[in-house]
Amino acid sequence: MPTHPMILLSFVNMKLRDEYADLDDLCRAFDTDKEVVIEKLQSVGYAYDEAYRQFVPKEGETI
């Protein structure tokens, strides 16, 4: 998985949209800690939205 937060955001959202049912499935496939992904993307203003199965800007954040 990419390490740069914005590239990670794009990669994860694409994989969730095209290949995986949810963040748990994606993290299992890449043998990655889900909490690490969440924390890294939270650090740049994004939060995981389970309903949309995507990382979206946190409330109050702008893109």
Biotite code that builds the C-alpha atoms (Angstrom):
import biotite.structure as struc

atoms = struc.array([
    struc.Atom([0.000, 0.000, 0.000], chain_id="A", res_id=1, res_name="MET", atom_name="CA", element="C"),
    struc.Atom([1.185, 3.523, -0.673], chain_id="A", res_id=2, res_name="PRO", atom_name="CA", element="C"),
    struc.Atom([2.620, 5.425, 2.284], chain_id="A", res_id=3, res_name="THR", atom_name="CA", element="C"),
    struc.Atom([1.944, 9.023, 1.190], chain_id="A", res_id=4, res_name="HIS", atom_name="CA", element="C"),
    struc.Atom([-1.435, 9.934, 2.734], chain_id="A", res_id=5, res_name="PRO", atom_name="CA", element="C"),
    struc.Atom([-3.036, 11.473, -0.369], chain_id="A", res_id=6, res_name="MET", atom_name="CA", element="C"),
    struc.Atom([-1.906, 8.636, -2.631], chain_id="A", res_id=7, res_name="ILE", atom_name="CA", element="C"),
    struc.Atom([-3.111, 6.185, 0.015], chain_id="A", res_id=8, res_name="LEU", atom_name="CA", element="C"),
    struc.Atom([-6.496, 7.947, 0.023], chain_id="A", res_id=9, res_name="LEU", atom_name="CA", element="C"),
    struc.Atom([-6.853, 7.579, -3.741], chain_id="A", res_id=10, res_name="SER", atom_name="CA", element="C"),
    struc.Atom([-5.637, 3.969, -3.713], chain_id="A", res_id=11, res_name="PHE", atom_name="CA", element="C"),
    struc.Atom([-7.900, 2.858, -0.859], chain_id="A", res_id=12, res_name="VAL", atom_name="CA", element="C"),
    struc.Atom([-11.007, 4.566, -2.229], chain_id="A", res_id=13, res_name="ASN", atom_name="CA", element="C"),
    struc.Atom([-10.407, 3.078, -5.679], chain_id="A", res_id=14, res_name="MET", atom_name="CA", element="C"),
    struc.Atom([-9.918, -0.420, -4.287], chain_id="A", res_id=15, res_name="LYS", atom_name="CA", element="C"),
    struc.Atom([-13.017, -0.092, -2.101], chain_id="A", res_id=16, res_name="LEU", atom_name="CA", element="C"),
    struc.Atom([-15.053, 1.103, -5.068], chain_id="A", res_id=17, res_name="ARG", atom_name="CA", element="C"),
    struc.Atom([-13.789, -1.527, -7.527], chain_id="A", res_id=18, res_name="ASP", atom_name="CA", element="C"),
    struc.Atom([-12.681, -4.631, -5.645], chain_id="A", res_id=19, res_name="GLU", atom_name="CA", element="C"),
    struc.Atom([-13.473, -4.929, -1.933], chain_id="A", res_id=20, res_name="TYR", atom_name="CA", element="C"),
    struc.Atom([-16.694, -5.103, 0.083], chain_id="A", res_id=21, res_name="ALA", atom_name="CA", element="C"),
    struc.Atom([-15.362, -2.951, 2.912], chain_id="A", res_id=22, res_name="ASP", atom_name="CA", element="C"),
    struc.Atom([-12.252, -1.661, 4.666], chain_id="A", res_id=23, res_name="LEU", atom_name="CA", element="C"),
    struc.Atom([-11.829, -4.881, 6.643], chain_id="A", res_id=24, res_name="ASP", atom_name="CA", element="C"),
    struc.Atom([-11.660, -6.950, 3.438], chain_id="A", res_id=25, res_name="ASP", atom_name="CA", element="C"),
    struc.Atom([-9.175, -4.546, 1.869], chain_id="A", res_id=26, res_name="LEU", atom_name="CA", element="C"),
    struc.Atom([-6.895, -4.544, 4.909], chain_id="A", res_id=27, res_name="CYS", atom_name="CA", element="C"),
    struc.Atom([-6.979, -8.341, 5.138], chain_id="A", res_id=28, res_name="ARG", atom_name="CA", element="C"),
    struc.Atom([-6.045, -8.651, 1.469], chain_id="A", res_id=29, res_name="ALA", atom_name="CA", element="C"),
    struc.Atom([-3.060, -6.336, 1.908], chain_id="A", res_id=30, res_name="PHE", atom_name="CA", element="C"),
    struc.Atom([-2.156, -7.661, 5.385], chain_id="A", res_id=31, res_name="ASP", atom_name="CA", element="C"),
    struc.Atom([-2.446, -4.128, 6.729], chain_id="A", res_id=32, res_name="THR", atom_name="CA", element="C"),
    struc.Atom([-3.637, -2.863, 10.099], chain_id="A", res_id=33, res_name="ASP", atom_name="CA", element="C"),
    struc.Atom([-6.981, -1.133, 9.596], chain_id="A", res_id=34, res_name="LYS", atom_name="CA", element="C"),
    struc.Atom([-6.316, 1.298, 12.447], chain_id="A", res_id=35, res_name="GLU", atom_name="CA", element="C"),
    struc.Atom([-3.056, 2.440, 10.848], chain_id="A", res_id=36, res_name="VAL", atom_name="CA", element="C"),
    struc.Atom([-4.875, 3.255, 7.594], chain_id="A", res_id=37, res_name="VAL", atom_name="CA", element="C"),
    struc.Atom([-7.641, 5.090, 9.464], chain_id="A", res_id=38, res_name="ILE", atom_name="CA", element="C"),
    struc.Atom([-5.164, 7.101, 11.558], chain_id="A", res_id=39, res_name="GLU", atom_name="CA", element="C"),
    struc.Atom([-3.030, 8.056, 8.551], chain_id="A", res_id=40, res_name="LYS", atom_name="CA", element="C"),
    struc.Atom([-6.038, 9.307, 6.609], chain_id="A", res_id=41, res_name="LEU", atom_name="CA", element="C"),
    struc.Atom([-7.497, 11.075, 9.641], chain_id="A", res_id=42, res_name="GLN", atom_name="CA", element="C"),
    struc.Atom([-4.223, 12.986, 9.884], chain_id="A", res_id=43, res_name="SER", atom_name="CA", element="C"),
    struc.Atom([-5.010, 14.621, 6.523], chain_id="A", res_id=44, res_name="VAL", atom_name="CA", element="C"),
    struc.Atom([-8.676, 15.299, 7.274], chain_id="A", res_id=45, res_name="GLY", atom_name="CA", element="C"),
    struc.Atom([-10.492, 12.152, 6.093], chain_id="A", res_id=46, res_name="TYR", atom_name="CA", element="C"),
    struc.Atom([-12.713, 9.681, 7.919], chain_id="A", res_id=47, res_name="ALA", atom_name="CA", element="C"),
    struc.Atom([-14.082, 6.307, 6.860], chain_id="A", res_id=48, res_name="TYR", atom_name="CA", element="C"),
    struc.Atom([-17.791, 6.373, 6.046], chain_id="A", res_id=49, res_name="ASP", atom_name="CA", element="C"),
    struc.Atom([-19.155, 2.832, 6.357], chain_id="A", res_id=50, res_name="GLU", atom_name="CA", element="C"),
    struc.Atom([-22.383, 3.686, 4.520], chain_id="A", res_id=51, res_name="ALA", atom_name="CA", element="C"),
    struc.Atom([-20.470, 4.832, 1.428], chain_id="A", res_id=52, res_name="TYR", atom_name="CA", element="C"),
    struc.Atom([-17.516, 2.466, 1.963], chain_id="A", res_id=53, res_name="ARG", atom_name="CA", element="C"),
    struc.Atom([-15.156, 5.384, 1.231], chain_id="A", res_id=54, res_name="GLN", atom_name="CA", element="C"),
    struc.Atom([-12.936, 7.843, 3.033], chain_id="A", res_id=55, res_name="PHE", atom_name="CA", element="C"),
    struc.Atom([-14.590, 11.243, 2.909], chain_id="A", res_id=56, res_name="VAL", atom_name="CA", element="C"),
    struc.Atom([-13.590, 14.669, 4.250], chain_id="A", res_id=57, res_name="PRO", atom_name="CA", element="C"),
    struc.Atom([-14.234, 14.939, 7.975], chain_id="A", res_id=58, res_name="LYS", atom_name="CA", element="C"),
    struc.Atom([-17.082, 17.240, 8.898], chain_id="A", res_id=59, res_name="GLU", atom_name="CA", element="C"),
    struc.Atom([-15.851, 20.805, 8.887], chain_id="A", res_id=60, res_name="GLY", atom_name="CA", element="C"),
    struc.Atom([-12.901, 19.968, 6.609], chain_id="A", res_id=61, res_name="GLU", atom_name="CA", element="C"),
    struc.Atom([-12.583, 21.206, 3.036], chain_id="A", res_id=62, res_name="THR", atom_name="CA", element="C"),
    struc.Atom([-10.957, 19.421, 0.150], chain_id="A", res_id=63, res_name="ILE", atom_name="CA", element="C"),
])
